Amino acid sequence: KLYEVPKENKPIKILCFANHLNEMKGSGVIRAIKAEDKDNKLEFHFLGNAYGLDDCGISHGRFKRQDLPKKVKSIKQN
């Protein structure tokens, strides 16, 4: 299943494939979205290099292609 409706007490998880994610590639958009998230209902998860976004979500670092399903499953379960 590619998505699920979160329970009321759980955040909405957003997975970002951050291949050297920086200002030119949209990090400013993520910052703006997170700034509007006053109730802290959005939980960004970055796979790959996400520069300067530590305060906007959880960085899972670089990964190998074959490890992607495990990473996604882990994010979904936590």
Secondary structure, DSSP 8 states (H G I E B T S, - for coil): -------TTS-EEEEEEEEEE-GGGTHHHHHHHHHH-TT--EEEEEEEEETT-TTTEEE-----GGGHHHHHHHHHH-
